[in-house]
Amino acid sequence: MSNLKHDNHDHFHDHDHSHGGKTEVILFYAGLGAFLIALFVSAGTLKSTLYIASLVLSGYHIIIEGFLDTVKQTMKRKKFMPNIHILMTLAAIGAVIIGEYMEAALLILIFGGAHFLEHYAEDKSNKEITNLIKINPTTARRLKGNGKTEIVDVAELQVGDKLSVLNGDQIPTDGIVISGSSSVDQSSITGESIPVEKKAGDNLYGSTMNGAGTLVMEVTKDNSDTVISKIIELVSQTQNNISKTAVFIKKVEPIYVTIVLLLTPVFFLLGFTVFQWSSYDSFYRTMVFLIATSPCALAVTDIPATLSAISNLAKRGVLFKGGSYLSNLSDLTAVAFDKTGTLTTGKPVVTEAYFGNEVTGAQQKEFEEIIVSMESKSNHPLAQAIIKHYSDIVPTDFEVENIIGVGLIATSGKTTYKIGKPASYHVIPKDIKKQTDVFEREGKTVVYFGTEKKVLALLAIQDVPKKTSKAAIKYFKDENIHTVMLTGDAKRTGEAIGRQLDIDEVRGNVMPEEKASIISELKETYPVMAMVGDGVNDAPALVTADIGIAMGEGTDIAIDVADAVLMKNDLSKLTYTHKLAKKLRKVVWQNIILALAVVVLLVLSNIIGQMNMTLAVIFHEGSTLAVIFNGLRLLKGVKD
């Protein structure tokens, strides 16, 4: 799995903000003012002086980055490492030498303006991501032993502390509701716009906003382990990880600039000897050549676009650890899903209830009340599923015995009833047996209800697919991306869910340690493999995949090792992300083609004498701005 890193101060143009910050901006505008005044001054020394002042004031940071940064990087890398700025600086100096003061000043002004706009574009993209950091809470209302409240720094909180959260308060840290109820806006974490109702026993996330109710919560995580802390960590990783395209351009840039510097004197000599240009024309066109071949637009084809896409995803609750992973997603050939909690709800539900042929309507109602009353005495997940299915029935309080290996036994009136596995009954009516076979083939768990000797009814229970899962699988199949489900459940159970979702391949009876080896095996056939999971047992597979994607409501370790996190357990977010990754790839290629086309057009026009320095500057820097703004379109994302 690629893990492409870069030094922030080696960032393409090597824009080192330490060179001036606000001073750069003030001097730039001072230079712009001098240029505008010079336009209205009659030809003479004053006019030339104003143009040179404009060049120096508005371009001093460009000149510094051109020469000093080239020297610094050359010494650091122990090989010649020129940057784009040195081409612009040499072109401006050349223009001054031949007396083209206005062109020299205009070149630096427009290049400097594009320089600031590039910073603006990147800052805007970064701002969308780093705004997440600003929502990190700073204080909490801690309840003391005597019942009084004290305001403390969030960093002081410890696991087990009790906190008061008033209406309109920001939830200070991760925890669980002890008492009270309220609606909580979790959009900052999950991207879900509708507030979620919270009551005793429900989880709370730090940085989310409490609604009208008042809550008492217990802290369940250290401050460094909260979801918002992990988001901030993801943000820092995002800004230090760039795509393969960006890495390639970064490596090629100094080589490209070196070649241009070597070709510059060759171009001058060819013009003077082969094309029979005058010495003035040869020099002038050589300066235009320097401007035309500068890879300014090429250098910004990827980064602003990638940051824009990542920031759009962040607002939707999808967090990437870097541009390389988002870029890889556009090449996806297969995606593997964990079953429980990823494709399915992770909570069993009653899908069917079947009562035997001999059971009357009145008896069915009576039996349903007995089933609920018996299951209300059990804390088994299947019991909770049955109670939820019959939520309108109020249980009756009578003695229930839980016999291991058999099930629940209870007496109502003079009859003893039993709820248990099919194996706990020796005689099963034909109609019940027939329905059992049907449901078990569908991968459902069957529970029998009856008297001690006779089965009266059965309940079919299953962990059902999420509503968003089928649409997500269909999307990937439509994109010719192979879909795989990995589950520790019996193969028949997994295949039943697989049929419902129309998944291409199902691997059942998979042990946790086998998932990673299965991903490695699949990668031999499918070059770019993603894994989506939420549990501890998914962590090795998430690491092995080219792109590991964790569900945000999953375990901390899964989130830690993943390359991306869906903060809301919603696979529609994954399909949206793939669409955006494809659009990002398209935008980057549009930018590369535009940048190279403008360079070729300017060079050819210059050779045939149809290009002057002013037009070269306008076309060249215009292409840089076009590339930046094309990338910024991704801040709006794509249509769902």
C-alpha positions in Angstrom: 0.0 0.0 0.0 1.4 3.4 -1.0 2.2 5.8 1.7 3.4 8.8 -0.1 4.7 11.6 2.1 6.2 15.0 1.3 7.8 17.9 3.1 5.5 20.9 3.3 8.3 23.2 2.3 9.2 21.2 -0.8 5.7 21.8 -2.1 6.1 22.2 -5.8 6.8 25.9 -6.1 8.5 25.7 -2.7 6.2 28.5 -1.4 7.8 29.2 1.9 5.5 31.5 3.8 8.3 32.5 6.1 9.4 34.8 3.4 7.0 37.5 4.3 3.3 36.7 4.9 1.5 40.0 5.2 4.6 41.9 4.2 4.5 40.1 0.8 0.9 41.2 0.3 1.6 44.8 1.2 4.6 45.1 -1.0 2.7 43.4 -3.9 0.0 46.1 -3.7 2.7 48.8 -3.5 4.2 47.4 -6.6 0.8 47.3 -8.3 0.3 50.9 -7.4 3.7 51.9 -8.9 2.8 50.0 -12.1 -0.6 51.8 -12.4 1.1 55.2 -11.9 3.7 54.4 -14.5 1.0 53.8 -17.0 -0.1 57.5 -16.8 3.5 58.9 -16.7 5.1 60.2 -20.0 8.0 58.2 -21.3 11.2 58.9 -19.5 13.4 58.0 -16.5 10.5 58.3 -14.0 8.3 55.9 -16.0 11.2 53.3 -16.2 12.0 53.8 -12.5 8.3 53.2 -11.5 8.2 50.0 -13.6 11.4 48.7 -12.0 10.1 49.7 -8.5 6.9 47.7 -9.4 9.0 44.7 -10.4 11.1 44.8 -7.2 8.3 45.5 -4.7 5.7 43.0 -6.1 8.3 40.4 -7.0 10.9 40.4 -4.3 9.5 37.1 -2.8 9.5 35.5 -6.2 13.2 36.6 -6.8 14.1 35.2 -3.3 12.3 31.9 -3.9 13.9 31.8 -7.4 17.5 32.1 -6.3 17.8 31.5 -2.6 15.5 28.4 -2.5 17.3 27.0 -5.5 20.6 27.3 -3.7 19.2 26.0 -0.5 17.6 22.9 -2.1 20.7 22.3 -4.3 22.9 22.2 -1.2 20.4 20.1 0.7 20.0 17.5 -2.1 23.6 17.8 -3.3 22.4 18.2 -6.9 21.0 21.1 -9.0 17.4 21.7 -7.9 16.0 24.8 -9.6 12.4 25.8 -9.2 9.8 27.6 -11.4 10.4 31.0 -9.9 14.0 31.1 -11.2 12.6 30.9 -14.8 10.3 33.9 -14.1 13.0 35.8 -12.4 15.5 35.3 -15.3 12.8 36.3 -17.8 12.1 39.5 -15.9 15.8 40.4 -15.7 16.2 39.7 -19.4 13.3 42.0 -20.2 14.9 44.8 -18.1 18.3 44.2 -19.9 16.7 44.9 -23.3 14.6 47.9 -22.0 11.2 46.2 -21.9 10.5 47.6 -18.4 6.7 47.4 -18.6 6.7 43.8 -19.8 9.1 42.8 -17.0 6.9 44.4 -14.3 3.7 43.0 -15.9 5.3 39.5 -15.9 6.1 39.6 -12.2 2.8 41.3 -11.2 0.7 38.6 -12.9 2.9 35.8 -11.8 2.9 37.2 -8.2 -0.9 37.5 -8.4 -1.3 33.9 -9.5 1.1 33.0 -6.7 -1.2 34.5 -4.1 -4.3 33.0 -5.8 -2.7 29.6 -5.6 -2.1 30.0 -1.9 -5.8 31.2 -1.6 -7.0 28.1 -3.4 -5.0 25.8 -1.2 -5.9 27.7 2.0 -9.6 27.5 1.1 -9.4 23.8 0.6 -7.4 23.3 3.8 -9.8 25.5 5.7 -12.7 23.2 5.0 -10.7 20.4 6.6 -9.0 22.2 9.4 -12.3 23.8 10.5 -12.9 20.4 12.1 -10.1 21.1 14.5 -11.8 24.3 15.7 -14.9 22.4 16.9 -12.8 20.5 19.5 -14.4 21.4 22.9 -12.2 23.0 25.5 -14.2 22.9 28.8 -16.7 20.7 30.5 -19.2 20.8 33.4 -17.9 18.1 35.8 -20.2 16.9 38.6 -18.5 16.8 42.0 -19.3 14.3 44.8 -21.6 16.8 46.6 -23.7 17.3 43.4 -22.2 20.7 42.6 -20.8 21.5 39.1 -17.3 22.7 38.3 -16.0 24.0 35.0 -12.8 22.2 34.0 -10.6 21.9 31.0 -11.4 18.9 28.8 -7.8 17.7 29.1 -8.4 17.2 32.8 -11.3 14.7 32.3 -10.8 11.1 33.3 -12.7 8.0 32.4 -15.6 7.6 34.8 -16.1 11.3 35.4 -19.8 12.4 35.5 -20.6 15.5 33.4 -23.6 17.7 33.1 -24.6 18.8 29.5 -27.1 21.6 29.4 -29.4 22.5 26.5 -27.3 24.1 23.7 -24.0 22.9 25.1 -21.3 21.2 23.1 -20.7 17.6 24.2 -17.3 17.9 25.7 -15.9 14.4 25.1 -16.9 10.8 24.2 -19.2 9.1 26.7 -22.5 7.4 27.5 -25.8 9.0 28.7 -26.6 8.2 32.3 -29.8 10.1 32.6 -31.9 12.6 30.7 -32.9 12.7 27.0 -32.3 15.1 24.2 -31.7 15.4 20.5 -28.0 15.8 19.5 -26.7 17.3 16.3 -23.9 14.8 15.3 -23.2 16.4 11.8 -19.7 17.4 12.8 -18.8 13.8 13.3 -21.1 11.6 11.1 -22.1 14.2 8.5 -25.7 13.3 9.4 -27.8 16.5 9.2 -30.8 15.2 11.2 -30.3 15.4 15.0 -30.3 12.0 16.8 -32.4 11.3 19.8 -30.3 10.3 22.9 -31.4 8.6 26.1 -29.9 6.6 28.9 -27.4 4.0 27.6 -26.7 5.8 24.2 -23.3 6.9 23.1 -22.2 10.5 22.8 -19.4 12.0 20.7 -17.3 14.9 21.8 -17.8 18.1 19.7 -21.4 17.3 18.8 -24.1 19.8 19.9 -26.8 19.1 22.5 -30.3 20.2 21.7 -33.1 21.3 24.0 -32.8 18.6 26.7 -30.4 18.2 29.6 -28.1 15.2 29.9 -25.9 13.6 32.5 -23.1 11.6 30.9 -20.2 9.4 32.0 -16.8 9.8 30.3 -15.8 6.6 28.6 -12.5 7.6 26.7 -9.4 9.5 27.4 -9.2 12.9 25.6 -6.6 11.5 23.2 -8.8 8.6 22.2 -12.0 10.4 21.4 -13.5 10.3 17.9 -12.8 14.1 17.4 -9.1 13.5 18.4 -8.9 10.8 15.8 -10.4 13.1 13.2 -7.8 15.8 14.0 -5.1 13.2 13.6 -6.6 12.2 10.2 -6.6 15.9 9.2 -2.8 16.2 9.9 -2.1 13.1 7.9 -4.2 14.3 5.0 -2.1 17.4 4.6 1.1 15.4 4.4 0.1 12.8 1.9 -0.2 13.5 -1.8 -1.2 11.5 -4.9 1.1 9.5 -7.2 0.5 12.2 -9.9 1.5 15.0 -7.5 4.6 13.0 -6.5 5.6 12.4 -10.1 5.2 16.1 -11.0 7.2 17.1 -7.9 10.0 14.8 -9.0 9.9 15.9 -12.6 9.8 19.7 -11.9 13.5 20.3 -11.1 14.5 18.1 -14.1 12.1 20.0 -16.4 13.3 23.4 -15.2 17.0 22.3 -15.6 16.2 21.2 -19.2 14.5 24.6 -19.9 17.6 26.4 -18.5 19.9 24.4 -20.8 17.7 24.9 -23.8 17.5 28.7 -23.3 21.0 29.6 -24.7 20.5 27.0 -27.4 17.2 28.7 -28.4 19.0 32.1 -28.5 21.8 30.8 -30.7 19.4 29.0 -33.1 17.4 32.2 -33.4 20.5 34.2 -34.1 22.1 31.8 -36.6 19.4 29.5 -38.1 16.3 31.7 -38.1 18.4 34.8 -38.9 16.7 36.9 -36.1 18.4 40.1 -34.9 20.3 39.9 -31.6 17.4 41.9 -30.0 14.7 39.6 -31.4 16.6 36.5 -30.5 17.0 37.7 -26.9 13.4 38.9 -26.7 12.0 35.6 -28.0 14.3 33.7 -25.7 12.7 35.6 -22.7 9.3 34.7 -24.1 10.5 31.1 -24.4 11.4 31.1 -20.7 7.9 32.3 -19.8 6.1 29.9 -22.1 7.9 26.8 -20.9 7.6 27.5 -17.2 5.5 24.7 -15.7 3.4 26.9 -13.4 0.1 25.5 -14.4 1.4 21.9 -14.5 2.6 22.2 -10.9 -0.9 23.0 -9.6 -2.8 20.4 -11.6 -3.3 18.0 -8.7 -2.9 19.5 -5.2 -5.7 22.1 -5.2 -8.1 19.7 -6.8 -7.2 16.8 -4.4 -7.5 19.0 -1.3 -10.9 20.4 -2.6 -12.2 16.8 -3.0 -11.0 15.7 0.4 -12.5 18.8 2.1 -15.9 18.1 0.3 -15.8 14.6 1.7 -14.8 15.8 5.2 -18.0 17.9 5.3 -20.0 14.7 4.4 -18.4 12.7 7.2 -15.8 10.8 5.0 -12.3 11.3 6.1 -9.2 10.4 4.1 -5.6 10.1 5.5 -4.3 11.5 2.2 -4.7 12.3 -1.4 -2.9 9.1 -2.5 -5.7 6.9 -1.2 -8.5 9.0 -2.7 -6.6 8.9 -6.1 -6.2 5.1 -5.8 -9.9 4.7 -5.3 -10.6 5.9 -8.9 -8.7 2.8 -10.1 -10.7 0.4 -7.9 -11.2 -3.1 -9.5 -12.6 -4.9 -6.5 -14.1 -4.2 -3.1 -14.4 -6.6 -0.1 -17.0 -6.1 2.6 -17.2 -7.5 6.1 -20.8 -8.7 6.7 -21.9 -7.9 10.2 -22.3 -4.2 10.9 -21.0 -3.2 7.4 -23.4 -4.8 5.0 -25.9 -5.7 7.6 -27.3 -3.8 10.6 -25.4 -6.0 13.1 -28.6 -6.5 15.0 -30.8 -9.6 14.5 -34.5 -9.0 13.7 -37.5 -11.3 13.4 -38.2 -11.6 9.6 -41.1 -14.1 9.8 -43.3 -15.8 12.4 -45.1 -19.0 11.4 -47.7 -20.7 13.5 -48.7 -24.3 12.9 -51.8 -25.3 10.9 -53.7 -26.4 14.1 -53.2 -23.0 15.8 -56.3 -20.8 15.7 -56.2 -17.0 15.5 -57.2 -16.6 19.1 -54.5 -19.1 20.2 -51.9 -17.3 18.1 -52.6 -14.0 20.0 -52.3 -15.9 23.3 -49.1 -17.6 22.3 -47.5 -14.4 21.1 -48.2 -12.9 24.6 -46.6 -15.9 26.2 -43.5 -15.7 23.9 -43.0 -12.1 24.7 -43.4 -12.7 28.5 -40.9 -15.5 28.4 -38.3 -13.6 26.3 -38.6 -10.6 28.5 -36.8 -12.6 31.1 -33.8 -13.2 28.8 -31.0 -10.8 27.8 -30.0 -12.8 24.8 -29.7 -10.8 21.5 -32.3 -13.1 19.9 -34.7 -12.4 22.8 -34.3 -8.7 22.2 -35.1 -9.1 18.5 -38.3 -11.0 19.4 -39.4 -8.4 22.0 -38.8 -5.6 19.5 -40.8 -7.5 16.8 -43.8 -7.7 19.2 -43.3 -4.2 20.7 -47.0 -3.6 21.1 -47.4 -6.5 23.5 -47.0 -5.9 27.2 -45.3 -8.9 28.9 -46.9 -10.8 31.8 -44.8 -11.5 34.9 -44.4 -15.2 35.5 -41.5 -17.6 36.4 -39.1 -18.4 33.5 -36.3 -21.0 33.7 -33.3 -20.8 31.4 -32.0 -24.4 30.8 -28.6 -24.5 29.0 -28.7 -26.5 25.8 -32.5 -26.5 25.8 -33.9 -22.9 26.0 -36.6 -21.1 28.1 -39.2 -23.1 30.1 -42.2 -21.5 31.7 -45.6 -22.5 33.0 -48.8 -20.6 32.2 -51.9 -22.0 33.7 -51.6 -25.8 33.6 -49.4 -25.9 30.5 -45.6 -25.8 30.3 -44.2 -24.0 27.3 -40.7 -24.0 25.8 -38.7 -21.8 23.5 -35.6 -23.3 22.0 -33.5 -24.5 19.1 -35.1 -27.0 16.6 -32.8 -29.7 18.1 -34.5 -29.4 21.4 -37.7 -31.0 19.9 -37.8 -34.6 18.8 -41.2 -34.6 17.0 -41.8 -31.8 14.5 -45.0 -31.3 12.5 -44.5 -31.5 8.7 -45.6 -28.0 8.0 -43.3 -26.6 10.7 -40.4 -28.8 9.3 -41.1 -27.6 5.8 -41.0 -23.9 6.8 -37.8 -24.5 8.9 -36.0 -25.9 5.8 -37.1 -22.9 3.8 -35.9 -20.4 6.3 -32.6 -22.2 7.1 -31.8 -22.3 3.4 -32.2 -18.5 3.5 -29.6 -18.4 6.2 -32.0 -17.5 9.0 -31.8 -18.7 12.6 -35.0 -20.6 13.5 -36.4 -20.7 17.1 -39.2 -23.0 18.0 -42.1 -22.3 20.5 -44.4 -25.0 21.8 -45.3 -27.1 24.7 -42.8 -29.5 26.2 -43.5 -32.1 23.4 -45.3 -30.3 20.6 -44.0 -27.5 18.3 -46.7 -24.8 17.9 -44.8 -22.1 16.0 -41.4 -20.9 14.8 -39.7 -17.5 14.5 -37.1 -16.8 11.8 -34.4 -14.4 12.8 -31.7 -12.8 10.7 -29.2 -10.0 10.7 -30.7 -8.1 7.7 -28.9 -6.0 5.2 -28.9 -2.2 5.6 -31.1 -0.3 3.3 -28.0 1.4 1.7 -26.1 -1.9 1.1 -28.1 -3.1 -2.0 -27.8 0.2 -3.8 -24.1 0.3 -3.0 -23.5 -3.2 -4.4 -25.5 -2.4 -7.5 -23.4 0.8 -8.1 -20.1 -1.1 -7.9 -21.4 -3.9 -10.2 -22.5 -1.3 -12.7 -19.0 0.1 -12.5 -17.6 -3.4 -13.3 -16.0 -3.5 -9.8 -16.0 -7.0 -8.3 -17.8 -7.3 -5.0 -16.9 -9.8 -2.3 -18.4 -10.5 1.2 -16.2 -11.9 3.9 -17.9 -13.4 7.0 -17.2 -15.7 9.9 -20.8 -17.0 9.6 -21.7 -20.3 8.1 -21.3 -20.2 4.3 -25.1 -20.8 3.9 -25.9 -17.8 6.0 -23.4 -15.6 4.1 -24.7 -16.8 0.7 -28.3 -16.0 1.8 -27.3 -12.4 2.4 -25.2 -12.4 -0.7 -28.2 -13.4 -2.8 -30.3 -10.6 -1.3 -27.6 -8.1 -2.2 -26.5 -9.7 -5.5 -22.9 -9.8 -4.4 -20.5 -11.4 -6.9 -18.6 -13.6 -4.4 -19.2 -14.8 -0.8 -16.5 -16.3 1.4 -18.1 -17.9 4.5 -16.6 -19.5 7.7 -13.7 -17.0 7.4 -11.5 -16.8 10.5 -10.3 -13.3 11.5 -6.6 -14.2 10.7 -7.7 -15.5 7.2 -9.2 -12.2 6.0 -5.8 -10.6 5.2 -4.6 -13.6 3.2 -7.9 -13.6 1.2 -7.3 -9.9 0.4 -3.8 -10.8 -0.8 -5.1 -13.6 -2.9 -7.8 -11.4 -4.5 -5.2 -8.7 -5.3 -3.5 -11.2 -7.7 -6.6 -11.0 -9.8 -7.9 -7.5 -9.0 -4.9 -5.0 -8.9 -6.6 -2.3 -6.8 -8.4 -3.7 -3.9 -10.5 -2.0 -1.2 -11.6 -3.5 2.1 -14.5 -2.1 4.1 -14.9 -3.3 7.7 -15.7 -2.2 11.3 -14.3 -4.7 13.7 -11.0 -5.7 15.4 -10.9 -8.8 13.2 -11.0 -6.5 10.1 -7.8 -4.6 11.0 -5.3 -6.9 9.3 -7.4 -7.0 6.1 -7.8 -3.2 6.1 -4.0 -2.9 6.2 -3.4 -5.4 3.5 -5.9 -3.8 1.0 -4.8 -1.0 -1.2 -7.5 1.2 0.4 -8.7 0.2 3.8 -12.0 1.8 4.7 -13.4 1.7 8.3 -16.9 2.3 9.3 -16.9 5.1 11.9 -19.1 3.3 14.4 -16.6 0.4 14.4 -13.7 -0.3 16.7 -10.9 2.2 17.4 -8.3 -0.2 16.0 -10.1 -0.5 12.7 -10.3 3.3 12.4 -6.6 3.6 13.4 -5.3 1.3 10.7 -7.7 2.3 7.9 -6.8 4.8 5.1 -10.3 6.3 5.1 -13.2 6.4 7.6 -16.9 6.6 6.9 -18.0 8.4 10.1 -21.6 7.4 9.5 -22.2 3.6 8.9 -23.7 4.4 5.5 -22.4 2.7 2.3 -24.0 5.4 0.1 -21.1 7.6 1.4 -18.7 5.1 -0.1 -20.4 5.2 -3.6 -20.4 9.0 -3.4 -16.7 8.9 -2.6 -15.9 6.7 -5.6 -17.9 9.1 -7.9 -15.9 12.0 -6.5 -12.6 10.1 -6.9 -13.4 9.5 -10.6 -14.3 13.1 -11.1 -11.0 14.1 -9.4 -9.0 11.9 -11.8 -10.9 13.5 -14.7 -10.2 17.1 -13.5 -6.5 16.4 -12.9 -6.2 15.0 -16.5 -8.1 18.1 -17.8 -5.6 20.3 -16.0 -2.6 18.4 -17.3 -3.8 18.6 -20.9 -4.6 22.3 -20.6 -1.2 23.1 -19.0 0.8 21.2 -21.6 -1.3 22.5 -24.5 -0.7 26.1 -23.5 3.0 25.6 -23.3 3.1 24.0 -26.8 0.9 26.7 -28.3 3.1 29.5 -26.8 6.4 28.0 -27.9 5.2 27.4 -31.5 3.6 30.9 -31.7 6.9 32.4 -30.4 9.0 30.6 -33.0 6.8 31.9 -35.9 6.8 35.4 -34.5 3.2 35.5 -33.4 3.7 36.0 -29.7 5.0 38.9 -27.6 5.9 38.9 -23.9 2.7 40.6 -22.7 0.5 38.0 -24.4 2.7 35.2 -23.3 2.4 36.3 -19.7 -1.4 36.6 -20.0 -1.9 33.2 -21.7 0.6 31.4 -19.4 -0.6 32.8 -16.1 -4.2 32.6 -17.3 -3.8 28.8 -17.8 -2.4 28.6 -14.2 -5.5 30.3 -12.9 -7.8 28.2 -15.0 -6.2 25.0 -13.6 -6.6 26.3 -10.0 -10.2 27.2 -10.4 -11.0 24.0 -12.2 -9.7 22.1 -9.2 -11.7 24.3 -6.8 -14.9 23.1 -8.5 -14.5 19.9 -6.5 -15.3 21.8 -3.3 -18.9 21.5 -4.5 -18.5 17.7 -5.0 -20.7 15.7 -7.4 -24.4 15.0 -7.6 -25.6 12.1 -5.5 
